[in-house]
Amino acid sequence: TASVGRRADGYVIEAQLEQGRGPTASLLIAGGTLHVGDILLCGEHFGRIRGLVDDRGRKVKEATPATAVKVMGLSGVPEAGAHFRVMLNEKRARDLAEAEAEIKKRSELSSTVATSLDALMKKYQEQEQLEIHVIVKADTQGSCEAIEDSLKEIKSEKVSLQIIYSGIGNVNANDVQRAASGRAIIVGFHVGCEPGVQSVARHDGVRISTHRIIYELLDHVKLEMLNLLKPEYRE
């Protein structure tokens, strides 16, 4: 049972960037009723709902508990599984979202610094253990998680693989900065590069590859791992 008379809350099932629509998210309503025009807060993202689409692709004005619905109007792409809730005040929603974004930014910055220091130490231990760092960008949260799981299944006795960051959307300057500091390669699935990113990547010596077939992406990473190994000469 669930109350339909209160402000809605629930969880994100899937989220992506859609051409012509911007950030969209498929939500599962746990309680309350979600209406067009409601102010939604979901982690570091917020926004006034511009439209609701049900599971059959029909535009609706509201969604009740146990209903899955796609929403448009968020400021960014939330993570799958994230909790959302309806706010009464848009300024309050913006403040909470910005505070959450700042916490996440600091966490990522400390992680990047730690990765950079770790990479420096690894440089002196390459003879013992080779390691490849990877940044993953994809069009949807589900694709991102699937690629991460597939990459983790790649087994090698001589080269270990570490995913230092994953995210949704096109490859941007921040991704290149992370890759440069963490000595990583960037792989994208069904995404492109933002304007000017390729030139920044060339300047920083960061390799970016984008793919539309997941197996080609995995083969590319395997090849990069093989390229780290010194050739063996046999007579």
N, C-alpha and C positions, 0 to 999 in steps of 0.2 A: 504494500500500500504506500501511497505517497500523496502529499498535499499538492493540489493544483492552484491554490489561491495565493501562494507566496512567490517571491522572486526566484527565478530558476537557478539551478546549479547542476553540475554534472561533470563529464569527462570528455576529453578529445579522443576520438577514434583514429582519425587520420587528418593530415593537414598538408597543403601544397600551395604553390604559386600557380595560378591559372591565368593564361593570356586573356586579357580583356576584363578579368574579374579581380585580379590582384590576389592577395592572400585569402584563401578559403580554408575552412575547417569543418570536418564532419563531427558533430557533437552527439553524445548520448545524454538525454535529459534524465537526471536522477530524481529531481524533485522540482515542484513549481511549474510555472508556464513561461516559456520564452516567447517574446513578441518582437516583431519588426519595430525597430526604434529603441530597443533596450540597449543600455550601456553594458558592454561585456568586459570583464577583466579575466585574463588568462595568463598567469605568470608575468612575463615582462611585456606582454602585449595587451592592448585594449582597443576599444572602438565602439561606435554606435552601429548596430546591426542595420545594414542596408537592404538585406534580402534573406529569405529563408526558402530552402528547396528541400522537399521531402525525398524519401528513398526512391520514388518513381519519377523524379525530375520535375514535379509540379511545384509551382510557387505557392507558398502558404503564408498566412499572417501570424500563426502561432504554433508552438510545439509543446505538447504535454509530456508528463513523465513516461519513461520507457520508449520514447520516440527518438529515432535517429534523424538528424536534420543537418543540412549543409548551410553554413552561415557565411555572409560576405560583409566586410566592413572593418575587419581587424587591422591593426597597424603592422602586423608581421605574421610569420608562420609559427604557431605554437608547436610544442613537442607532443607526440602521441602519448596519451595517458595522462596529460596534464589536467589539473582540476580547473574548472571555470566557474564564475558566479556573476550574477547581474548586480550592478551597482546603481545607486540612486543618483550619484553626483559624478559627472564626467571629469571634473578637476581632481576629485579624490581618486578616481580610477587611474588617471594619468600619473599622479604622484606615486601611487603604489606600484604601477608598472615601471616607472623610471627608477624607483628604489630597487626593485627586483633586478632590473637590467644592470644597475651599478654593481650589485652583489655578484651577478654572473660574470660581469666584465673583470672584476677584481680576481675572481676565482680562475678565469681563463688566463689572465695575465700572470698570476703566480704559477699556473701550470705550465705556461709557455717558458717562463724563466727557468723553472725546474727542468723542463725538457731540454732547454738550451745548455744548461750546466751539465746535464746528464750526457748530452751529445758530445760535449767537450771531453768528458772523462772517457766516453766510449772511443773517442778518436785514438786514445793511447792504448786501447785494448783490442783494436781491430784484428790483430793477429790471432787472438783467442776466440773472439765471438763477433761476427758481423751482424749488423742490425739495419733494417730499413724502416724509416718513419713514413707514414702515409696520412694524408688529409683527404677525407671523403666528402664530396658535395653531390647531392642528388635532388631530384624534383619533388619527391615526397618523403615523409618521415618513414613510411613503410619500406620504400626502396633503400633508404639509407641504412636502416636496421638490417635488411636482408643482405646488403653488400658487406656490412661489418661482420655479420655472422659467417659469410662465405670466405672473407679474407682471413678470419681467425682459424678457419679450417685448413688453410694452407700450411703444410708441415714441411719443415726443412731442418736438417741437423746442423747445417753450417750458417744459415741466415735466419735470424728471428725477425718477425714483423710486428710493428707497434703502430696502432692507430692513435695519433695524438690529437685529432679533432675531427668531428663530423658535423655537417650542417645542411640546411635546406637552402636552395636558391643558387644563382650564378656565382662563379668564382669571383671574389672581390679582392681589393687591395689588402684587407686584413688577413685573408687566407694566405696571400703571398708572403706577408710579413711573418705569419706563424711558420710557414714552410721554411723561410730563410733562416729564422732563429733556431728552428728545430731540425734543420738539415733534412727536410721531408720532400716527398713528391706529392703532387695534387692530382687526384683522379676524380672526374666528374661523370655522372650518369644522367642523361637527358637534361643537361644544363649547358650553358655557355659561359663566356667570360664577360665581365662588365667592361665598358670602354676604358682603354688605357692600361688594363691589367696585364696584357701580354708584354708590353714594353717594360713595365715594372718587373715582371717575372724574368725577362731576358737580362735586365740590368742586375738583378739579385741572384741570377743563376738558378732559378727555380723552374723545374719541369712541370708543365701542366698537360694532361691528356684527358680528353672528353670522349665518351662512348655512348652508344645507343643500345648496345647489346651487352648484357652483364658478363657473358663468358669472355668477350673480347677485353673487358676491363680487368677481369681476373688474370687472363693470359698476359696482359701488359704488366701487371704487378709481378707476376712470376718471372717474366723476362728481366725486369728491373732487379729482382733478387739474384738472378743468375749473373747479371752483369757485375755484381759486387764481387763475385768469386774470381780468383786468379785462374788463368787457364792452366790445365795440366798437360805437360808435354810427355809423350810416350814414344819410344822407338821400338 
